């Protein structure tokens, strides 16, 4: 017999309404980044801020507090109880923030992000600072509210919004360990690759052909184009809604691997979203577990699978079909291209070995920035010092390829960057588990049989959504909570094996 | 000294919020028609229905009634008083309808419209009927509520939502007059054109070249692409927001004039929206005056200007540049092509002489449909009879090119169709006024000087927005309220002159 759960039911109705309204906010956000002409920017920012206020009011309706308490006493199934836990988390996060602060933060970051789009190519750091200072001030204000509500440090509070359970202390340990072995590993790989002959693909590469190639690969990776799109934006991302996933990439006609691999990356995000449990859609428990788990999917696609020698050999054929054959497209050369390690300026263009250095740098800047130990003006000098220290490159005066390269800070996202490297670590952990369970998986990938990998990800990650805490999800999927040793082992196996 | 107007000010804040939230609804609606993959349809319909409910709740907040009454007593400027009048109209319209009815109607029409997109090409009338019956039932229910609230007939109540002040009695007189002279005029024009030699353009016409041609013409017609876009959808329309106008068209590679002239049509709508008084944006008085006045702009662009022999001569050059020269692109031949009168199935493809027949037919079906004098099942037989009677064409069994051809009824829009012909009449009236004031305007158009026409439209129509009633707007612009004699004179001058 069905139990009577009036408070829980009322909560699910509120979250269903939020889901529907957030649908419009998501699509408008995607449009803003992918299609909107500049004249619409001011009005769009105001519209989205107004909607953010509407959503905030729904999440802070006084009735919710009592419903959350009463629902605790109702007879709930395990799934309902997990959903209630996620509702409580969502409620705590949003009720720590005053409505006008949420609205001001949305407005400031929309303005800053829009201006950043032209300030970045213009290398205009001082112009950027004007819009960025209010974004930072509002992020600190938000962090301070969250910090007081949860009794953790301001940065931990922001981190927790993307990566529940993660802390600066845990990151210090994880990244501290990486700092110990990464420089040596980079040096050994660079030495080993020093005399490798790698042919560069000869362009130009027609954008239309690139688009067709990307769409073909995305389709072969299982993305459902009847429930999503692939378009173009300055900073590639995966947005939209689970029922209509909007991925973006960007094309240059002198280079195609960046957009191809970037598209494969977004496809990992896209498939996670398209495969969240449909029966729970609209409910917090159906959400992707965390930012790092999301990145573990995009990096599983881009790095574990996309740079897998067996996958690369098949990709080489697709590339030759798209642009005509050339020696650079031979499988072995392509694999060398995709695993070439070279310290550089740009995070999104970085190889998987130097990538963690970019993240550690951002973590070491954004944590003190939020804790008000440093100011926005201090970023460039710190950036220059740390890039020199971690990767030996000189970034002085080059803001375009320095602190202006990412959309995150202009958009008011602090605490997100660490999730990329945590995602790389989880991705390595998933593939280590897949190999233990399916010893022939590498041969199957080489044979073009990707279904076993997708089935594993679907059942262990995508369909599990937020039914468990992150640590529990990882344990159920792979037998243990986050263990960065798998990432180190993956790099050593692929680059020094 | 500024007067204290607390109630009026509170109302402007509510309308400002509505404007911002409607921004998201508009962009999502445009996306739905232009870009959305089929898998997103159900979720989008649900999201937009939820948003419609939010907007409805804002418009029916109990405080508004008292604010509207109190604002009447406040010391308001003429513009504020006009704005208050439009707020009252908006309030009356929306407070006549229960929230759940609004939501059910949005959901039903979104579903029906989505299914119609595949049912139309499949000629699937019976499949369409299943989704259309609830749309009609809900439209009648809405009409009944509005009818009771305003003390007018159900159809007049719907008509008034698009065309304030218009009634079926007034339409009966206007369309009754057209019925008297139109068949004779069509016959005389057909006789005169019977032995005219008209060369058909030879295709195919590359869609990319068409797109570039359309964008060039749209730009030359003054549309601001920094605050708008031109994309593709099944049924061309002009949507978006005044700050970011989204026009659509559709391309076929065997024919280009339809999409070119359709795009010119939408540009009229687009410029009206882009030029609404910016200081009032968000307030009801800044809205376009009515559907017929809106259509008077699109038809001023498409018919009065777009088919003007002086404009056509210049357009001919653009066309030859787009597709290469051919005899059919000679100015005189192109003018004959654009003024060729031929009864046909499709309203949007109709010439301006037979077009009113399509409207009269729809008016004569949708009025009794809403008044429950006939049912949805009766449409095809009536359609066949009236098409035979008005235009002498046989539509039996051809639903695709018959009652399934328009998006209006599937989308729940009843009372809109008459506005197209009223718009054609107003457009002729504007150009008659322009010619009286600027006797050399035809020579200036032929010389490519379009600014005088645009300046007239901007100052007399666009910038006047809803500051006056429709009749007063027309009197201030052209010296008289709607006078259909200008339309008849225009047709006689162009087709028999």
Interface residues (C-beta under 8 A of the other chain):
Chain A: X17 X20 X21 X23 X24 X25 X27 X28 X31 X35 X36 X37 X38 X39 X40 X42 X43 X44 X46 X47 X48 X49 X50 X51 X54 X224 X225 X226 X227 X228 X229 X240 X241 X243 X244
Chain B: X17 X20 X21 X23 X24 X25 X27 X28 X31 X35 X36 X37 X38 X39 X40 X42 X43 X44 X46 X47 X48 X49 X50 X51 X54 X224 X225 X226 X227 X228 X229 X240 X241 X243 X244
